[in-house]
């Protein structure tokens, strides 16, 4: 997978952490 996928995953993880679901 291209780096773009890694960026998207990292973005989702950041969003999840911000919501406190993590």
C-alpha positions, 0 to 999 in steps of 0.5 A, a space after each residue: 500500500 502507498 504511504 497515503 494509506 498509512 497517513 489515512 490510518 494515522 489520521 483515523 487513529 488520531 481522531 479516535 484518540 481525540 474522541 476517547 474511544 481508544 
